[in-house]
Amino acid sequence: QDDPQALVDVVAEMTVEAGGTGNCPAYFAEQGINLSQYNTNNTVLDAIALMDHLAYPVYNLFGISYGTTVSLAIMTYYQTHPDAALPPLRSALIDGVAPLEVVTGVDGALTSARNIVRVFANCEADPACGAAYPAIRQGLAELLASLEAEPLTDAAGNEITLDEVIQVLEAATTTQVALAAYLPRMVDELARGETATFQAIAAMRAGEVSAAPAAEPLQSTNPLDVLTLRAAELAAQLQSLATDVNELGETSKELAEAIDEAETVVDLYVGLVDRYLANADPDVRNLYGRQLDALSIIPQLASREAVQYHATLIAEPAGSELRALVGLLTDDEIDAVWAALTDEGDLARLQFVDEVTQVVVRCNTQRPTLNLTEDIESLRSFEAPQLVSAKGLISVASMQVGCELYDVGPLEATAPSTITLDIVPTLVMNGGTDHATPVEWGEVAFETLDNARMITVPLTDHGVTRFSKCAKDIAHAFFLNPEMELVTSCVNGFAPVYILPDDALPGSAAQ
């Protein structure tokens, strides 16, 4: 945040020069490809043409992520062309909402920060949590400002830094959402110089003790929670680990198969990562690849701490398995794991052509607001600017570099549309910990819809209908009858049950 132009310059060097994307504009020009035509308006026209061609009697719109941008734009087109002969629409469901015509590009850098603050806002809205930790949202901002000035030192002389606290906050709203319930108590204690909950969370993150069960998407058991207590034996005897895991049941199948294929603990770690990526959606693989690529250019990061951080990039239950394995690795094995993870060939296969498409489409829509150097003040004025993540800043810087590289998109911002859409019944679905499109974006879109309902599923990532039976059932019911009242009580089961001051903490930290 201190020197946004320096960050833009580094990203340009990484992607345009070292990454090779500087060769792309000339290649596209040679192929006769007009990048300015890759925009949402043309996608809308293509979609309508396709619907016409298929000639179904009626259509439902269902969009996730950029698909929501297109769905909203289709409805806008219908409303602004009332006399056109258009294919009939019946309903629309938008999930993980990206109203790119309304929100600014730089606003995307606040996604992680907003997800964290929302945990504390929800605590204040919860009767028990709000009573136990009054004004905890403001308390979070004050704690972060205090830690930025100087680290906290507890009664035993242990130092807790701003970075360590932010790592916990980010983990609890990304890959380890079961920890979210502990955050208000942790912040309340740290503000008073107490560290019991912070230490308990550290033990849970290391796999030494188990957190309370999380919501439906994360109910898978982590077999290594118990097995890591025998770390020395397991490191020497992988087959024993395989036997133990097999005894734990069907939920251990992926881990058991990875162990069976591995000849060393290094093989096991890398194998688990490969299995996770093979089963992940392309956008998840792409995000993982970008994050790891950014880490790989700094040689000093080849350390145990780097591998531990790497494990936080992986969602549950694989993330817990990997974090447990880090404790089994020798220093030489750590080096081998890092070398395997950052191998240029492996990193290259994680990058997708759709990343270029995304940059071009975003630039054609949002270029005037994808400027980190000009809009940095909007980030500095956030209620807890310490939470604006490096990943968020790098993402915006990458878009800014891409817009300049491909030279597409308008140079001047236009006023967003003020049209209120009343085309079809619409359901807006948000994930409470969506890493790409925060709840606030769904709320922005909801305000432009006249015949709409909105549901937010707590502690759930991008595209809630991908993650739980609850969200799928709600979506199915809506499409069956878009006008009927929806039963959404299952969503309540995803909300964290906040840990109160007198609640016991897991493990030895509870003593």
TAVENCOR-V436426 format. One record per backbone hydrogen bond with DSSP energy under -0.5 kcal/mol. NH is the residue of the N-H (numbers start at 0). CO is the residue of the C=O. If there is no record, write none. Layout:
NH:CO / NH:CO
This chain:
5:2 / 6:2 / 7:3 / 8:4 / 9:5 / 10:6 / 11:7 / 12:8 / 13:9 / 14:10 / 15:11 / 16:11 / 17:12 / 18:13 / 20:14 / 21:15 / 22:19 / 23:20 / 24:20 / 26:22 / 27:23 / 28:24 / 29:25 / 30:26 / 31:28 / 32:27 / 33:31 / 34:32 / 36:33 / 37:34 / 38:36 / 42:38 / 43:39 / 44:40 / 45:41 / 46:42 / 47:43 / 48:44 / 49:45 / 50:46 / 51:47 / 52:48 / 53:49 / 54:50 / 55:50 / 58:87 / 60:90 / 62:92 / 64:94 / 64:95 / 66:63 / 67:64 / 68:64 / 69:65 / 70:66 / 71:67 / 72:68 / 73:69 / 74:70 / 75:71 / 76:72 / 77:73 / 78:74 / 79:75 / 80:76 / 80:77 / 83:80 / 85:83 / 89:58 / 90:58 / 91:424 / 92:60 / 93:426 / 94:62 / 95:428 / 97:64 / 99:97 / 101:98 / 102:98 / 105:368 / 107:104 / 108:105 / 109:106 / 110:107 / 113:109 / 114:110 / 115:111 / 116:112 / 117:113 / 118:114 / 118:115 / 119:115 / 120:116 / 121:117 / 122:118 / 123:119 / 124:120 / 125:121 / 125:122 / 129:122 / 129:125 / 130:126 / 131:127 / 132:128 / 135:132 / 138:134 / 139:135 / 140:136 / 141:137 / 142:138 / 143:139 / 144:140 / 145:141 / 146:142 / 147:143 / 148:144 / 149:145 / 151:159 / 153:157 / 156:153 / 159:151 / 164:160 / 165:161 / 166:162 / 167:163 / 168:164 / 169:165 / 170:166 / 171:167 / 172:168 / 172:169 / 173:170 / 175:170 / 178:175 / 179:176 / 180:177 / 181:178 / 182:178 / 182:179 / 185:181 / 186:182 / 187:183 / 188:184 / 189:185 / 190:186 / 191:187 / 191:188 / 192:189 / 193:188 / 198:194 / 199:195 / 200:196 / 201:197 / 202:198 / 203:199 / 204:200 / 205:201 / 206:203 / 207:202 / 208:202 / 217:214 / 218:215 / 222:220 / 224:221 / 225:222 / 226:222 / 227:223 / 228:225 / 229:226 / 230:227 / 233:229 / 234:230 / 235:231 / 236:232 / 240:236 / 241:237 / 242:238 / 243:239 / 244:240 / 245:241 / 246:242 / 247:244 / 248:245 / 251:248 / 252:249 / 255:251 / 256:252 / 257:253 / 258:254 / 259:255 / 260:256 / 261:257 / 267:263 / 268:264 / 269:265 / 270:266 / 271:267 / 272:268 / 273:269 / 274:270 / 275:271 / 276:272 / 277:273 / 278:274 / 279:275 / 283:280 / 284:280 / 285:281 / 286:282 / 287:283 / 288:284 / 289:285 / 290:286 / 291:287 / 292:288 / 293:289 / 294:290 / 295:291 / 296:292 / 297:294 / 298:296 / 300:297 / 301:298 / 302:300 / 306:302 / 307:303 / 308:304 / 309:305 / 310:306 / 311:307 / 311:308 / 312:308 / 312:309 / 313:310 / 318:314 / 320:316 / 321:317 / 322:318 / 323:319 / 324:320 / 325:321 / 326:322 / 326:323 / 327:324 / 328:324 / 328:325 / 333:329 / 334:330 / 335:331 / 336:332 / 337:333 / 338:334 / 339:335 / 340:336 / 341:337 / 342:339 / 346:342 / 347:343 / 348:344 / 349:345 / 349:346 / 350:347 / 354:351 / 355:352 / 356:352 / 357:353 / 358:354 / 359:355 / 360:356 / 361:357 / 362:358 / 363:359 / 364:360 / 364:361 / 365:361 / 366:362 / 368:365 / 369:365 / 369:366 / 370:368 / 374:370 / 375:371 / 377:374 / 378:374 / 378:375 / 379:375 / 380:376 / 381:378 / 384:381 / 386:383 / 387:384 / 388:386 / 392:388 / 393:389 / 394:390 / 395:391 / 396:392 / 397:393 / 398:394 / 399:395 / 400:396 / 401:397 / 402:398 / 403:399 / 404:400 / 405:401 / 406:402 / 407:402 / 420:418 / 420:447 / 424:89 / 425:450 / 426:91 / 427:425 / 427:452 / 428:93 / 428:426 / 429:454 / 431:456 / 432:459 / 433:430 / 440:437 / 441:437 / 442:438 / 443:439 / 444:440 / 445:441 / 446:442 / 447:444 / 448:445 / 449:420 / 450:420 / 452:425 / 454:427 / 456:429 / 456:454 / 457:455 / 459:456 / 465:462 / 466:463 / 467:463 / 471:467 / 472:468 / 473:469 / 474:470 / 475:471 / 476:472 / 477:473 / 478:474 / 479:475 / 480:476 / 483:480 / 487:485 / 490:487 / 491:488 / 492:489 / 493:490 / 494:491 / 497:495 / 498:180 / 499:497 / 502:499 / 508:505 / 509:506 / 510:507
